């Protein structure tokens, strides 16, 4: 039932997009493709057996920093750097 609803919702959304000016359609298409590419990349990364070890290591590091009261704030320029 949900898959059928999702397909109908997707069809409705594409119908709405088709009513927009071409430049807006192109922009939305580019956004959708970028999201799909990003999802595929994350899927690939999480399928890599090394990812579990890396995430476990990051969790252990964060918990250790928190235990001694020295958690590193992430955000802004520090985020993912």
N, C-alpha and C positions, 0 to 999 in steps of 0.2 A: 504494500500500500504506500509506504513512504517513498520508495523508488519511483513509483508512478507520479506521486505528488511532486517530487524533485524534478522529474522530466517536464512536467507541465509548467512548473515555476520557471524552469530554465527557458522553455519555449516562450513563455510570456515575457520574460526579461529580454530575450533576443528580439522579440517583436517590438518591444518598446525602444530598444536601441536602434532598430531599423528605421524608426521614425525620426531619429535625430539627424542633424546635418552630417555630411560625410566626414568632416574633420573630427567631429566628436565621436563618430563611429570608429574611425581609425584609432583614436586615442584609447577608447574602451577596449578595442581588440588588442592593442599593444599591452594594456594593463592585464588583461586576462591571460595573454601568452606569457607575460613576465611572472604572474602568479603561478601558472602551471609549471613553468621552468623552475621556479624556486621550490615548489613542492616536490618536484622530481629530484632536485638536488638534495633537499633535506632527507628524502626517502633513501637515496643512495648513501648519503653520509651515515644515517642511522643503521643501515644494513651492513656497513663495514664493521667487522668484528672488533676493530680497534676503538670504535666509538664508545662502547660500554666501559672499557678500561679508562678511557680519557674522562668520561663523565664521572665515573667513580672517583678518579683522582681529583677532579675539580670539586666534587662534593666534600671529600675528605679534607682538602685544603681549606675550603670555606668553613667547615665545622671547626677545624683546628684554630683558624683565625678568630672565629666567634668565641671559642672557649677561652682564649687568652685576652679577649676584649680588643682585638685588633682587626676587625673585619675591614676589608678594602671596599670602599664605596665605588660602585661602577655606575657610570652614566656620563652623559656629555662626551667630552673628549677622551675619557678613560674607557668608555664602553667598547669592548671587543678589541682593545689595542694591546 
